[in-house]
Amino acid sequence: MKEKFEMSDLGLLAYYLGIEVTQANGDISIKQSAYASKILKEAGMLDCNETLITMDPGARLTKITEGTMVDSTEYRSIIGCLRYLLHTRPDLSYSVGLLSRFMQEPKEQHMKAIRQVLRYVKGTKDYGITYKHNGGNKIHGFSDSSYGVNTQEGKGTTGIIFYYGESPISWSTQKQATVALSSCESEFIAATAAATEALWLKRLLSKLTHSQEEKITIQVDNKSAIELMKNPVFHGRSKHIDIKYHFIRECMQREDIQVEFISGEYQKADILTKPLPKIRFLTMRQLIGLKDLNSGACD
């Protein structure tokens, strides 16, 4: 490229759009410490007390929550900043996703919940993700859902996280578009969303590496949902489910993906679907691959 354009080599990438990059021994680590500090400063919470979890497990936040209205411009500004922080922080995905639903008419209780997220951010500013040189080159994913948690419409929350080798590369928390009639159905809807993401990641990897597309494994912690995916017959239990969610069956028949059962104890997408108790939250944070990059050891 130097033969075609005037340019200079600035060495290894160290900082890009608020993301700090460290490259050593073939491993690449990313975090957003400086950006997190900037968010805290703009919110006036640089000297706040730290907390160990993003949201209390018993918290129930809905659009009909009573209380006084707060400044919606300030609320939206903080949410926007926190959403950009999600590029390196899957542990914030559920709480920020939930609080994003109240930007139209935020109440004092919603702002209080945001302040708890910021207090958590203060204590974990140096947390990030490490991509190891010898971490493996296969994509696998986890899908989970919460059934009727923190929603006045009765809709579940889908949590998806995909790994390249041992490190997370894609994650999301989304409110499901339709009301599920059971936890099995909610897990089925979540797994279908994971299947579409898996196909996209599989084709992207194939284009980047010029390798043959391989079958991607998605791990689900609901055996009834897995049986529903494998059964090609529309019976009484599933005929009411929107036809688009049966896309995952076709993917399994074509062997584009395979679905395996995993115990809920090791379901990495659990942290993306609901607020967890402290011990469970800290365990899942370590399990998904997030660690303190200053100390170099998992918390």
C-alpha positions in Angstrom: 0.0 0.0 0.0 3.0 2.3 0.6 3.8 2.1 -3.1 0.3 3.4 -4.0 -0.4 5.9 -1.2 1.5 8.3 1.0 1.4 6.7 4.5 3.4 5.9 7.5 3.5 2.8 9.7 2.4 3.7 13.3 3.1 0.2 14.6 0.6 -2.1 16.3 -2.9 -0.8 16.9 -3.2 0.6 20.4 -6.4 2.8 20.4 -9.3 2.9 18.1 -12.7 4.7 18.6 -12.5 4.5 22.4 -11.3 0.9 22.5 -7.9 0.3 24.0 -6.0 -2.6 22.3 -3.1 -4.5 23.8 -1.1 -6.9 21.7 1.5 -9.2 23.3 2.7 -12.8 22.8 0.2 -13.3 20.0 -2.8 -12.4 22.2 -5.0 -9.4 21.7 -6.8 -7.7 24.6 -9.5 -5.0 24.3 -11.1 -2.8 26.9 -12.6 0.7 27.3 -11.2 2.0 30.6 -10.7 5.6 29.4 -14.2 5.7 27.9 -15.8 4.3 31.0 -14.1 7.0 33.1 -15.4 9.6 30.6 -19.0 8.3 31.1 -18.6 8.5 34.9 -17.2 12.1 34.7 -20.1 13.3 32.5 -22.6 11.7 34.8 -20.9 13.3 37.9 -20.2 9.9 39.4 -16.4 9.7 39.4 -16.4 9.6 43.3 -19.4 7.2 43.7 -19.3 4.0 45.7 -18.7 0.8 43.7 -21.1 -2.1 43.6 -20.6 -5.8 42.6 -23.7 -6.3 40.4 -25.4 -4.2 37.7 -28.9 -4.8 38.9 -30.6 -6.2 42.0 -32.2 -9.6 41.3 -35.6 -8.5 42.7 -35.8 -5.3 40.7 -38.9 -5.0 38.5 -38.8 -2.2 36.1 -41.7 -1.5 33.7 -43.1 1.5 31.7 -45.9 1.8 34.2 -43.5 2.2 37.1 -44.8 5.0 39.5 -42.6 7.9 40.3 -41.6 11.4 39.2 -40.3 11.9 35.7 -36.6 12.7 35.2 -34.7 14.6 32.5 -35.2 12.4 29.5 -32.3 14.0 27.6 -29.8 13.2 30.3 -31.3 9.6 30.6 -30.9 9.0 26.8 -27.4 10.5 26.8 -26.2 8.0 29.5 -27.9 5.1 27.8 -26.3 6.0 24.5 -22.8 6.1 26.2 -23.4 2.8 28.0 -24.5 1.1 24.7 -21.2 1.9 23.1 -19.5 0.4 26.2 -21.2 -2.9 25.3 -18.6 -3.5 22.5 -16.3 -5.0 25.1 -18.6 -5.6 28.0 -21.2 -8.4 27.6 -21.8 -8.4 31.3 -23.7 -5.0 30.9 -25.8 -6.3 28.0 -28.9 -7.2 30.0 -29.1 -4.2 32.3 -28.4 -1.6 29.6 -30.8 -3.4 27.2 -33.6 -3.4 29.8 -33.1 0.3 30.7 -33.1 1.3 27.0 -36.8 0.4 26.9 -37.7 3.4 29.1 -36.1 6.3 27.2 -39.4 7.8 26.2 -40.7 8.5 29.7 -37.9 7.7 32.3 -38.9 7.8 35.9 -36.8 8.2 39.1 -36.6 4.5 39.6 -35.2 4.0 36.1 -32.5 6.7 36.8 -31.7 5.0 40.1 -31.1 1.7 38.2 -28.8 3.5 35.8 -26.8 4.9 38.7 -26.3 1.4 40.0 -25.0 0.3 36.5 -22.6 3.3 36.6 -21.4 2.3 40.1 -20.7 -1.2 38.8 -18.8 0.3 35.8 -16.6 2.3 38.2 -15.5 -0.9 39.9 -14.8 -2.8 36.7 -13.4 -0.1 34.4 -10.4 -2.2 33.5 -12.4 -5.3 32.6 -12.2 -6.5 29.0 -11.8 -9.5 26.6 -8.6 -11.3 25.6 -8.4 -13.2 22.2 -5.7 -15.9 22.5 -3.5 -16.8 19.6 -4.0 -20.6 20.4 -7.5 -20.3 21.6 -9.0 -22.4 18.8 -10.7 -21.5 15.5 -14.2 -22.8 15.8 -17.4 -20.9 16.4 -19.9 -22.1 19.0 -22.7 -20.4 20.7 -25.1 -20.4 23.6 -28.7 -19.3 23.7 -31.0 -18.7 26.7 -34.2 -16.9 27.6 -36.0 -15.6 30.6 -39.7 -16.2 30.7 -41.8 -13.3 31.9 -39.0 -11.4 33.8 -39.2 -7.6 33.9 -41.8 -7.1 31.3 -45.4 -5.9 31.5 -46.3 -7.4 28.2 -45.4 -11.0 29.2 -42.7 -11.2 26.5 -39.5 -13.1 27.3 -35.9 -11.9 26.8 -33.5 -13.6 24.5 -29.8 -13.9 25.3 -27.2 -15.0 22.7 -23.4 -15.2 22.9 -21.0 -16.7 20.4 -17.4 -17.6 20.8 -14.5 -17.9 18.4 -12.3 -20.5 20.2 -12.4 -19.5 23.9 -13.3 -15.8 23.5 -16.7 -14.0 22.9 -17.1 -12.3 19.5 -20.9 -11.6 19.4 -23.6 -11.2 22.0 -27.0 -9.6 22.3 -30.0 -9.2 24.6 -33.4 -8.7 23.0 -37.0 -8.6 24.1 -38.8 -11.3 22.2 -41.3 -10.1 19.6 -44.1 -12.4 20.6 -45.5 -13.7 23.8 -44.4 -17.2 24.6 -46.9 -19.6 26.3 -44.2 -21.6 28.1 -40.5 -21.5 29.0 -40.0 -24.2 26.3 -41.5 -22.0 23.7 -39.4 -19.0 24.9 -36.2 -21.1 24.6 -37.3 -22.2 21.1 -37.6 -18.6 20.0 -34.2 -17.7 21.5 -32.5 -20.7 19.7 -34.0 -19.6 16.4 -32.5 -16.1 16.8 -29.2 -17.8 17.6 -29.4 -19.9 14.5 -29.7 -16.9 12.2 -26.7 -15.3 13.9 -24.8 -18.6 13.6 -25.3 -18.8 9.8 -24.1 -15.2 9.4 -21.0 -15.8 11.5 -20.3 -19.1 9.7 -20.4 -17.4 6.3 -18.3 -14.5 7.5 -15.6 -16.7 8.8 -15.6 -18.7 5.6 -15.1 -15.5 3.6 -12.3 -14.2 5.8 -10.3 -17.4 6.1 -11.2 -19.0 2.7 -12.1 -22.2 4.6 -15.0 -24.5 4.2 -18.1 -23.7 6.2 -18.4 -25.9 9.3 -21.4 -26.9 11.3 -21.8 -24.6 14.4 -23.0 -25.9 17.7 -25.5 -24.0 19.8 -25.9 -25.0 23.4 -29.4 -24.8 25.0 -30.4 -25.6 28.6 -34.0 -26.8 27.9 -34.5 -30.4 26.7 -38.1 -29.8 25.7 -37.1 -27.0 23.4 -34.4 -29.2 21.8 -37.0 -32.0 21.2 -39.3 -29.4 19.6 -36.5 -28.3 17.2 -35.8 -31.9 16.2 -39.5 -32.9 15.6 -40.4 -32.0 12.0 -44.1 -32.6 12.7 -46.4 -29.7 13.7 -48.4 -31.0 16.6 -50.7 -29.5 19.2 -47.9 -28.1 21.3 -46.2 -26.1 18.5 -48.8 -25.3 15.7 -49.6 -21.9 17.3 -45.9 -20.8 17.2 -45.2 -18.2 14.4 -43.9 -20.1 11.3 -40.7 -18.0 11.1 -39.5 -19.6 14.4 -39.4 -23.0 12.7 -36.5 -21.9 10.6 -34.2 -23.6 13.1 -35.6 -27.0 12.2 -34.6 -26.5 8.5 -31.1 -25.4 9.6 -30.7 -28.6 11.6 -32.0 -30.8 8.8 -29.5 -29.2 6.4 -26.8 -29.7 9.1 -25.8 -26.1 9.1 -26.0 -26.1 12.9 -26.4 -28.6 15.6 -28.1 -28.1 19.0 -26.8 -29.6 22.2 -28.0 -29.6 25.8 -26.0 -27.9 28.4 -26.7 -27.7 32.2 -28.1 -24.3 33.3 -25.1 -24.0 35.7 -22.8 -23.6 32.6 -25.2 -21.7 30.4 -23.1 -18.7 29.5 -26.0 -16.8 28.0 -27.8 -16.7 31.4 -26.1 -13.4 32.3 -27.7 -11.8 29.2 -31.3 -12.7 30.1 -32.0 -11.5 33.7 -30.5 -9.9 36.8 -28.6 -12.5 38.8 -27.7 -12.8 42.5 -24.2 -11.6 43.4 -22.4 -14.9 43.6 -24.0 -16.2 40.4 -23.3 -13.0 38.6 -19.6 -13.0 39.4 -19.3 -16.7 38.5 -21.0 -16.1 35.1 -18.9 -13.0 34.4 -15.8 -15.1 34.8 -17.3 -17.9 32.8 -18.1 -15.7 29.7 -14.5 -14.7 29.5 -14.5 -11.2 31.0 -11.5 -10.4 33.2 -9.6 -7.6 34.8 -6.9 -6.8 32.2 -4.8 -4.8 34.7 -4.2 -7.8 36.9 -4.3 -10.3 34.0 -6.3 -12.7 36.1 -10.0 -13.5 36.2 -11.8 -11.9 39.1 
